[in-house]
Amino acid sequence: MTEKELLYVQDALGHEQYFQTQCKETAGRIQDPELKSCVQQLSEKHRDLFQSFYGLLG
């Protein structure tokens, strides 16, 4: 992996971690069960994307 590619993966990891955190925090404040479920699913999606990007490093 080139240095530029590595920097891209590191940047993507940071973004996915940020989005996951934001979704978790937002889901904790939502009262509507359907909307809360949707945001929780987004959090899980960002967790999965984080794992995929992380897997590129190993």
Phi and psi in degrees as GROMACS dihedral restraints (atoms count N, CA, C in turn):
[ dihedral_restraints ]
;  ai    aj    ak    al  type     phi  dphi    fc
    3     4     5     6     1   -74.3    20    10
    4     5     6     7     1   165.2    20    10
    6     7     8     9     1   -62.2    20    10
    7     8     9    10     1   -39.0    20    10
    9    10    11    12     1   -64.8    20    10
   10    11    12    13     1   -41.2    20    10
   12    13    14    15     1   -65.2    20    10
   13    14    15    16     1   -40.4    20    10
   15    16    17    18     1   -62.4    20    10
   16    17    18    19     1   -42.4    20    10
   18    19    20    21     1   -62.7    20    10
   19    20    21    22     1   -38.0    20    10
   21    22    23    24     1   -63.1    20    10
   22    23    24    25     1   -45.4    20    10
   24    25    26    27     1   -63.8    20    10
   25    26    27    28     1   -42.7    20    10
   27    28    29    30     1   -61.8    20    10
   28    29    30    31     1   -41.1    20    10
   30    31    32    33     1   -63.9    20    10
   31    32    33    34     1   -43.6    20    10
   33    34    35    36     1   -64.0    20    10
   34    35    36    37     1   -38.5    20    10
   36    37    38    39     1   -59.9    20    10
   37    38    39    40     1   -45.1    20    10
   39    40    41    42     1   -62.1    20    10
   40    41    42    43     1   -42.3    20    10
   42    43    44    45     1   -64.3    20    10
   43    44    45    46     1   -46.0    20    10
   45    46    47    48     1   -65.0    20    10
   46    47    48    49     1   -38.0    20    10
   48    49    50    51     1   -65.2    20    10
   49    50    51    52     1   -41.7    20    10
   51    52    53    54     1   -62.4    20    10
   52    53    54    55     1   -48.5    20    10
   54    55    56    57     1   -62.7    20    10
   55    56    57    58     1   -39.1    20    10
   57    58    59    60     1   -63.0    20    10
   58    59    60    61     1   -45.6    20    10
   60    61    62    63     1   -61.2    20    10
   61    62    63    64     1   -45.4    20    10
   63    64    65    66     1   -63.2    20    10
   64    65    66    67     1   -41.1    20    10
   66    67    68    69     1   -64.7    20    10
   67    68    69    70     1   -42.4    20    10
   69    70    71    72     1   -61.2    20    10
   70    71    72    73     1   -46.6    20    10
   72    73    74    75     1   -63.7    20    10
   73    74    75    76     1   -41.6    20    10
   75    76    77    78     1   -67.1    20    10
   76    77    78    79     1   -42.9    20    10
   78    79    80    81     1   -59.9    20    10
   79    80    81    82     1   -33.6    20    10
   81    82    83    84     1   -67.8    20    10
   82    83    84    85     1   -19.4    20    10
   84    85    86    87     1  -101.3    20    10
   85    86    87    88     1    -9.4    20    10
   87    88    89    90     1   -83.9    20    10
   88    89    90    91     1   134.6    20    10
   90    91    92    93     1   -92.0    20    10
   91    92    93    94     1   -35.7    20    10
   93    94    95    96     1   -68.7    20    10
   94    95    96    97     1   119.9    20    10
   96    97    98    99     1   -61.1    20    10
   97    98    99   100     1   -38.4    20    10
   99   100   101   102     1   -68.6    20    10
  100   101   102   103     1   -44.5    20    10
  102   103   104   105     1   -67.7    20    10
  103   104   105   106     1   -39.8    20    10
  105   106   107   108     1   -59.6    20    10
  106   107   108   109     1   -43.9    20    10
  108   109   110   111     1   -61.2    20    10
  109   110   111   112     1   -41.7    20    10
  111   112   113   114     1   -61.9    20    10
  112   113   114   115     1   -45.6    20    10
  114   115   116   117     1   -68.7    20    10
  115   116   117   118     1   -35.4    20    10
  117   118   119   120     1   -64.3    20    10
  118   119   120   121     1   -37.7    20    10
  120   121   122   123     1   -65.2    20    10
  121   122   123   124     1   -37.4    20    10
  123   124   125   126     1   -63.2    20    10
  124   125   126   127     1   -40.3    20    10
  126   127   128   129     1   -60.8    20    10
  127   128   129   130     1   -43.9    20    10
  129   130   131   132     1   -64.3    20    10
  130   131   132   133     1   -37.9    20    10
  132   133   134   135     1   -62.9    20    10
  133   134   135   136     1   -43.5    20    10
  135   136   137   138     1   -68.8    20    10
  136   137   138   139     1   -32.7    20    10
  138   139   140   141     1   -62.7    20    10
  139   140   141   142     1   -44.6    20    10
  141   142   143   144     1   -64.2    20    10
  142   143   144   145     1   -40.7    20    10
  144   145   146   147     1   -65.0    20    10
  145   146   147   148     1   -39.0    20    10
  147   148   149   150     1   -58.9    20    10
  148   149   150   151     1   -46.9    20    10
  150   151   152   153     1   -62.5    20    10
  151   152   153   154     1   -37.3    20    10
  153   154   155   156     1   -64.6    20    10
  154   155   156   157     1   -47.3    20    10
  156   157   158   159     1   -63.7    20    10
  157   158   159   160     1   -41.1    20    10
  159   160   161   162     1   -62.3    20    10
  160   161   162   163     1   -36.0    20    10
  162   163   164   165     1   -62.5    20    10
  163   164   165   166     1   -25.0    20    10
  165   166   167   168     1   -68.4    20    10
  166   167   168   169     1   -21.0    20    10
  168   169   170   171     1   -84.2    20    10
  169   170   171   172     1   -21.0    20    10
